[in-house]
């Protein structure tokens, strides 16, 4: 089962994990990535970050990313929960959780999902630093991380574990 949420409320990581585990007794692996807000970016202290999105468009983009992950790997469940609004350092920004029968597929799918989310999901970040507010540009490293998935075949037998 897939579920995508974009929300202002704090993310309840353990609830997401418990729901995924309870859905199917065939689950052999649950991999969760939690992205946290840092207090530093580009050498500057960051007091807060505001995340903005286009409702409807953002969820559609996330659904497309999840659909691609499910095409590539045999997944039992996927959750993507992303915060919007004002965040402070150490706040969870995003949770990507994946279940499968094998750990290799869950790890690869989770990594794929966060790499694609960073480059393909329409979110805009504005940081508040001691020098004022600034919009955050996408990172070259995120674009490079996304590119490496284009060479992957849909079902890699060597990733089952």
TAVEN-V74398 format. One line per field, one symbol per residue. ss: DSSP state (h for helix, s for strand, l for the rest). phi: phi as a letter, one per 40 degrees, with the letter a starting at -180 (. if undefined). burial: b if it has 24 or more other C-alpha atoms within 12 Angstrom, else e. A space follows every 10 residues. Layout:
BEGIN
ss: ???
phi: ???
burial: ???
END
This chain:
BEGIN
ss: lsssssslll llhhhhhhhh hhhlllllss ssssssllls sllssllsss ssslllhhhh hhhhhhhhhh hhllllssss ssslssssll lsssssssss llhhhhhhhh hhhhhhhhhh llsssssssl lssssllllh hhhhhhhhhh hlllllhhhl l
phi: .babbbaccd cccccccccc cccacccbab bbbbcbcccb afgbcbcabb bbabdgcccc ccccccdccc ccbcbcaabb bbcbgcbbdg cccabbbbba cbcdcccccc cddcccdcbb ccbbbbbbbd chcacccccd cccccccccc cccdbccccc b
burial: ebbbbbbeeb bebeebbebb beeeeebbbb bbbbbebeee eeeeebbbbb bbbeeeebbe bbbebbbbbb ebbbbbbbbb bbbbbbbbee bbbbbbbbbb bbbbbbbbbb bbbbbbbbbb bbbbbbbbee eeeeeeeeee eeeeebeebe eeeeeeeeee e
END
